[in-house]
């Protein structure tokens, strides 16, 4: 049975559903979108900007004192925030602009802790094209729509299907070398590797047991904050390659059996790239 939604989760779901309506309209007219180049292989569309505006308006209206960390507009609000929204209005922008229906909206809620640190208290990854709403709250569990999620139970690398983010033009040389080393070690041992181009959905699919694990180097907080909570609340592990629960830099996520193995291989690849 799906648990009763908290006030925070009701706010988040309402915001992403409103933003999704506009994104779906734009996706159906993708050839007419005005697109500007933000950097090598990193595009931003008017659809992306409009979706971020909708999300900000809806979240700010419901919780006016909360800070923001957003992909397009960056950080805003008080430096002494107690709560902060971490938002990617369109994860998988390149897919979106090429008419590929694999993209999502990602929203996480970050809570400041008494010791000065923080934790992700709630997260949503919504794929509007297929109407899959992946959501989780800390201590409550992870769900896709009204179905409880659990990570896969596979134990052997030979049976494992992993997802990753393949380096592109803007990727640093050390990360390109680390990826190549990691992939060369993994590929002979596993069932396959997939690169679908949306980090938030990669993590949501690990939580749903569709993938057995995922790794990527050079991610941003808005790419992975919600998805990492999904994995943890579905019974998996989501850390950096050193085992730290961080939403910045690098991420390794998998079920409990495969996470230590995948993490060690990624860490070794990173170390080898620096030699």
N, C-alpha and C positions, 0 to 999 in steps of 0.2 A: 504494500500500500504506500502511495506517495505521501510524504509528510506534509503537514500544513505549511504553506509558504510564509516566511517571515516578512515583515514590512519592507525590509531592504530588498528581498528577492522580488517582491511584487513591483517595486519601483524599477528594478533592473529589467524585468521582463517587459514591462510596459514601454520602457524607453527603447529597447532593442526592436520590439515589434513595430513601433512607430517608424524608426529609422529604416527598417527592412522594407516597408511599403514603398518608400521613395527609391531605395536601391534597386528593388525589383523592377520598378518602372524604367529606371535608367538602364538596367541590364538588358531589358527588351529593346532598347534603342541604342545599344552600345556603339554602333557605327557613327552615331551623330554626336557622341560625347566630345567636349573640348578637353584635350589632354595636353598637359605641359610636362616637360621633362624635369624631374627633381634631381636626377643624378643618373649615372650609368646603370641601366637595367632597373631603375627605381622610379616608377611613374606615379604621379598623383593626378587624379581626375576630379572634375567638378563634382562627380557623384560622391567621391571620398570626402570632400570638404563639406558638402551639404549634409551627409550622414553624420559627420562629427558635430556640426552645428545643432542638428536635431537632438543628438544624444546629450550634448551639453545643456541645452535648454530644458529637456525633460528631467535630467538628473539634478540640475541646479534648482529647478522649481520645487522638487520634492525634498531636497536636502541642501538648503542654501548655504550652509556653513562648510560644506565639504570641499576639499582641494581637488585638483585634477592633474593627471599626467596623461596627455593625449598624443597620439602619433603625429598629427599635423601641427597642432598649436603648442605642444610642449607642456611644461609645468605651469600651473597657476594656482592662486589661493595662498593662504598663510603658510609660511615656512614651519610653523608650529602646529600643523594640522593634526587632528586626532583621527580623522577618516579621510581617505583619498580614493577617488575613482581612477582606475588605470584602464584606458580605453584605446582600442584599435577599431575604428569605424568600418574598416574594410580590409580584412586580412585575406590576402590573395588578390591584390590589386591587379597584378599582371594577368592572372587567370581571368578576372572580370573584364579587363580591357580587350582580351582576345576572344571573349564569348564563351569561355570555359566555365561551367556552372559549379566550380569548386571554390567557394569563397565564403567568408563568414564575418559576423560582427562579434567582437570579443570585449567584454566588460568585466573587470574585477573590482572588488572593494577591499582596499588595504586599511588595516587598523594599526594605529600606533600602540606599542606596548609600554608598560611602565618603565622598563629598562632602557627605553629609547629606540629599541628595535621595532620591527613591524612584522605583521603576518597578513596573508590573504584570508579574509573572512568569508568571502563569497565570490562566485565567478559564473559567468555565462559565456558559452560559445554557441552562437545561433547561425545555422545554415539555412537561409530563407528559401532557397530554390527547392530543397527537399523537406522543408519544415521540420528540421531536427533541432530541438532546443536542448543542448547539453548544459546542465547546471549543477552547482554544488555549493553547499555551505559547510564550513568547518564543523566537524563533529556530527553532521546530519547525513552525510552520504552523497553520492553522485547519481544523477539521473539523466536519461534522455527522454524528453517529454514526461511521461508518467512511469517509465520503466527504470528500475534500479540497475545501475551499472556495476560490473565487476571486471577487473583486468583478467587477461587470459591466464590459464593454468599451465601453459607449456613450460617445460623445464630444460629442454635440450636446444642448443643452438641450431642443430640441423633441421629442426622443425619451425624455427622462428622466422617471422616476417617483420622486418624493421622498416621504419620510415626515417627520412633524413631531409636536410636542406642542402642541396648541391651548391657549391660555391658559384658565384657569378662575377661579373666584371668588377663590382665594387668591393669584393671580398679581399681581405688582406692576404699577403703572400703566406705568412705563417699558418693562417687558417686553411688556405688552399692546400698547403703541404700536409697539414694534420689530417684533413679530410681524406686526401689520397692515401695516406698511410693507414688510416682506420679502415677505409673501404677495402684496401688490398688484403688486410688481415681478416675481415669479416666475410667477404664474398665467398671464399671457398668453403666456409663452415655453415652457412645459413640457407634457408629456403628462398630468400629474396629480399631486395631492398626497393622501396618505392619513394618517389619524389613527386608529391602532388602539388606543392607550392603554396601551402597555407599552414603555418606552424600551429596556429590555434586548433585547427581541425586535426592535425597529426596527433596532438596531445589528447584531444577529445576521443579520437579513435583508439588510442592506447587504453584510455579509461573504459571504452566500450568493448575491449577485447578484440577489436578488428586488427590492430597491430599488436605485436608482442613487446615492441619497444620503439624508441625514437631518440635520435640525437641530432644536435645542431650546434654549431659554433657561431658566435657573434650575434646572438639574438638580443632584442630589446625587451624591456619589461612588459610593454603592451602586447608583444607577440605571444608571451607564454604565461603571464600571471594567472589568468583564469584557467588555462589548460593544465597547469601544474597542480592546482588545487583539485581539479577533476580527477587526475590520476591518483593523487593521494587518497581522496575520499572513496575511490573505487578499489582501494586495497593495494595500490602500487607505490612505487618510489619515484620521485622527481627531484633531482638535485643537479648540481654542477658536476663535472668529472672528478672533483675531489671529494664529493659526498656532502657538500654544503647545500642547504636549502636556500638558494638564491634565485631571484628572478632576473638577474642581469648577467650578460656575457655568454655563457655556454650552458647547455642543458642536456641531461641524459635522463630519460624516463623509461620505465619498463615494469613488468610484473616482478614480484619479490625474488623469483628464481633467477631471472635473467639480468636484473639490474646490476648486480655486482660484476658480472662478466662483461657486460656492455660498457659499464663505467670504466673498468680497468683497461679495456682495449682503446677507448677514446682517450683516456689519460695518457696511455703509452704513445698513441699517435701524436698527441700534442707535444709530448716530451721529445719525440724523435724529430719533429719539425724544427726544434730549436737547436739541434746539434749542428 
